């Protein structure tokens, strides 16, 4: 697998899993997902775990609302298995956002990522310029009861299409913290690469989650992404004399 394909796959995973509701998905080629929960009412500590299948790869994901104050809520998502093995075995992203991101001009206040046992670092500025929106009624396929590993759920099924591909998402207001029950993307084309279809399904939910990113974040270092495959910044590259 080429470095470019690995990075493109990572971008798709980050967009679909770590940023569950972007309208302008700048890091990944997938269409937007609807925001169906009121984050101001979701109990702190609520979590949901998911199975993620992308082509022949299988991964595990967990999303939790880990903090809230008068001006923000903090959502933390981790991913393990599959391509994460190339990055230290686990990647965690903490997103600090406005309590009502659908109305805020700048909904995302900060994004912090941690790869394996490395120190946390700030995400690039380009990943923080996200916007959020209520579901588009025109994208509603219908109301459906679906069965996943976590049980049967009454959901709203939305479908979005872009030039890159199609995304189907089943959501329910009864599933904190994000409302996501199932997500399915078609095979996609992005950055000149063919990306496999992806399926993400709810496995379980619970309470009592705590933040796993506890250290102050350092500045973003692209060399720590993808197991050091990213090029060093200009002026820091070593060469033969």
N, C-alpha and C positions, 0 to 999 in steps of 0.2 A: 504494500500500500504506500503510495507516494506521500511525501510530507504535505503537499497541497491538498490531497484528498482527505488526509487526517484532519487538517485544519478546517476544511469545509464541513466535514462531518461534525467536528466539535462545535462549529458555529451553529449548525442545525440543532444539536442537542442543547446548547446554551439558550438558543432562542425559544425552543419549545418547552424546555424543562425548567431552566433557571429563571426565565422571564416569561411567566405563564400567560400574560395578557397584553403583549405589545401590539399597538396599532400600527406603528411604523417600525417594523422589525428590521433594524439596521444591521444586526449581527447575523441574521439568518434569512433564508428565502421563504419561510413559511408564511401563510396568510395570518391575519389576526385572530385571536381568540376572544370571546366575550367575557366581561367581568360581571359576575352574577351575584357576588356576595357583598355585604356591607362590612368592610374591614373594621369599622368602629364597633361592631357588635360581635365579632368573632372572639371567643374566649382566648386569652393569652395562654400559650402552651398547646393549643390545638394543632394536631398534625395529621398528615395523610401520607401513606406510602404507596408506591406504584411499581409495577413491573414495566420495563421498557424494552421493546424488541425493535432492533433496526437491522434489517437484512438478516444475517446469521448471528448477529451480536445480541446478547441479552444483558440488561443492566437493571439496577435497583435505584429507585429515587425516593426521597422523603422530603416533604415540605412542611414547615412549621411556622406559626406566628409566634415569635419568641419575645417580643417586647412591644409596649405601646406607651406613649405619653400624650400630652395635649396636642403636640404638633406633628407626631409621626407614629408609624407602625413599622416593625422590623420583621421581615419574612426571611427565613433561612431554608435553603434547599441544598441537599447533598445528593451526589450521584456516585455509585460504586459499580464495579464490574465492567466487562466489555472493554471498550476503548479507554475507559478510565485507568486501566492497568498500564497504559502508556504514560500516565501522568502521575504516578505515585499511588495508584489504587483508588483514590477518592478525590473528588472535587466538591467544595462547598462554596455557595454564594449567598451572601447576606445582602438583602435589598432593603434600605431604609427609605420609606416613601410617605407621602402625604396620607393622612387618614382617609381622605376621599380622593383617590387619584383620578377619578373620572372628571373632577371639576378643577383640579389644580393645573396651573399653567406649566409648572415644572414638577410633575408628580414624584419623580425619583430624586431623593436628596443625596444618596450615597450608595455605592455598590462596592462590596468588599469580597474578594475571592481568596480561598485557601486551597492549595494543591497538596495533597498528601500531608506530610508532617512539616512542610515549609511554613514560614511565617506568613500571615495574611498580608495581602497587598490590595491597594485600591484598584478597581477595574478601570480600564481606559475610559476617557471622557465620552467616547462615541457610544459606549454601552449605556450611558446614563441619560441620554436624550430620548427617553421613551415617553409615549403618551398612552392614555388608557381611555376606554369607552364602554358604555353600556352596550348590550347586545343589539345588533342590527336586525330589526324585525324581518327585513327582506331576506336575511340569510337563514331564517328558521325553516328547517325541513319539517319538523313536527314535534309533538310531545310523544316520548317513547319510554317504556319501561324496559331497562336492559339489565342483564345479569353479568356481574364481574366477580372476581375472587372475593371481594368484600361483601357481596350480597346483591340483592335486586334493588334498583333505584328508579324512581320516576324522574325522567330527565327531559331537558329541552335539547334537541339535536340541531346544531347549526352547521352549515357548510359554506366554506369560503374558497374562492378560486383566484389564482394569480397566473401569470405567464409561466411560473415555475412549476405549479402543481396545485393539488386540491388538499384541503384539510377539513376533516369532519371532527366535531367535538360535541360530546354529550356532557351537560353540566346540570348541577342541582344545587339549589340554595341550602339544602340540608347537609351538604358535605363540606365542612370547614377544613382548611382555611381558605381554599381558593374556589371551591365549587366544582372542580374538575373530577369527572367520573371516568371518562374515556376519551382518548384522542387518537386519531388515525390520519396519517398523511400518505399521499401517493408517492411513488418514486418521483424525484425532482431533478431538475437541472440547475446548477448554480456554480458560478465561477468556472464554467467549462467542464465541470465534473458531474457525473451521474451519481445521484444519491439514492440509496435504497428507501423503500417505504418504511414508515415507523408506526408502531402501535404502543400506546401507553394506557394501562388499565389500573384502576384502583384496587389495591390489595387489602388495606386495612386503615383504620382511623383510630385516633386516641387523644389523650390529654397529657399534660405535664411535661411537654418538651422544653428544653433549655437551650440557650445558644451554645454552640460548640466553637464559635469564633470569639475568643476572649481577649486576644492580644491586640494592641493598637496596630492598624494597618500601615504597611510601608508603601512607598511609591510603586507604581506598576513597573514591572520588569518583564519585557516580552521574552527574555531568554529562559524564564522559568516556566513558560507555557510549553505544552507538548513535550515535556521531558528534555527541555533545552534545545529544541529544534529550531526555535525562532532565532533570527540573526541578531547579533549584538548591535546595540545602537551605534550610530556613526561616531567615530572618534575613540571607540573602545574596542575595536576589532584588532586582534593580534595577527601579525603577519611576519613573514620571514624578512630579515634584513639583508 
